[in-house]
Amino acid sequence: MDVALAENNANLAQRRAQDLFDEAEQDASFSVQEDLDHLEHKLRSAIARRELTVHFQPYFCVNSNKIAGYEALARWPQRDGSFIPPSIFIDVAEKTGQINELSALLFEIACKEAREWPSHLTLSFNISALQLHTEDFANDILTFVKQWDLPPERLELELTESKLVIEGKRACKALADLRDAGVRIALDDLGTGYSSFLRLSKMPVDKLKIDRHFIAECQEDHRVKKIVEAMISLGKGLGATIVAEGVETEEQLYIVQHMGCDIAQGFLLGTPRDAQHVNHDISYEASVVVPLSTRLRAG
């Protein structure tokens, strides 16, 4: 009974964490209706004042049950405690030409935190497809990591699957140059974008992240599960690490483990947390080996 109760409480806690973030997004939904010029000015001021920050969500090695690294997630807190969702302010940054300044601020914050982590933990950082087409993008990234003392081998850049990413010689060369320097490249939201098998075969990618919607449905829909299995087989054939995103139940974790995913990420395993909480988690992880099943029961 105690184990069952603990498992139930853990599941409730994870769902509540998701609800809290959803509520924060709803609280900030007014921003969608605001005039673009106003949001542009507001964001520019926030960047200049360094009001934006980064939270980190862990991802786990399925076989070892250990934290493999953290994904940096942009956050724009408001005075009332709510957050303007990244889907809004990143879109504004891209439309108004502020994406490079925004990304530079967030990248600096993330790198300064990650350089203090144990050397086996990687930092995963999302970049805009537009940035890939800017001149000297790869050189700028390598200059930044050198400036902030983060080895390139500990950095992973995440790209959303889209035409802007996979088309263009400049973008492909930037990715190739980064990989040659040791930076790893991940393709996010696999299965929801525009990439063909031919383009995917030519992309310099180290990691493929299966979109959370596939993970959510593969438990109930046999056809979706077959598609996920095909994605995993494709990724393995390309020599890529396979990540299951959006793991929210123990059943989903069991499924992705047995289908051959290498990495699992989702609210079941860990919610996005600020740097202070992450450092506490890392210290605890280093002091005691915690089996994944025990971690889940403990909530």
C-alpha angles and dihedrals in degrees: 000000000000092000092048091048092049091050091050092049091049092052091048091050092051092048091048090052089054090046092052092053091045089052090050089053091049091049088056096044090104087077091073089066096046119107112268092231091055093049091047091055092043092051093045089053092047091052092049091050092044091235094148120087143179133248122194129222118197126230122202136216104240095213101044096032088223130128109264097186147304134270115224113228123192118238130187107192121200129212092253091058096257126119130228103230118248089233087068106039096039089052089050090049091053094047095047099041096250098113095102093051092045093048092047091055094047093043091053092051092047095046094049090054096042095051088066093055123095111281095249093063118091130209116227114201127184118226130191118249088231090064092061090065095052118103116262093007094145093045091050092053092050091047091052096050090049091049092050096041097243113141111235089232089066094054126089122184117208121210125189113234104256142126091258090061103044101040127072134055093239092057093048092048091049091053092046092050091050092050091049088056092052102263114136122225124215128191110217130208094018112199098028102077140061107271119130122210089253093054091044091053090055096046116100096234129158100178136033119202115204110220117254093239091066091049091050094052103036091080093061104024116065092196092054090049089054090052091051090050089051091051091051092049091048092049093048089050089055091049093247130144111245121224126193109211126201099026102174106157135045088239091058090048090052091050096050091046092055094043090059106256113160100204132032127199132174148100092290090064101034142335124225109277137182122259095263093057092043092055089051091051092049092050091051092047091053094050100049135021108235118195111225093240090055091047091054094048090050091055 
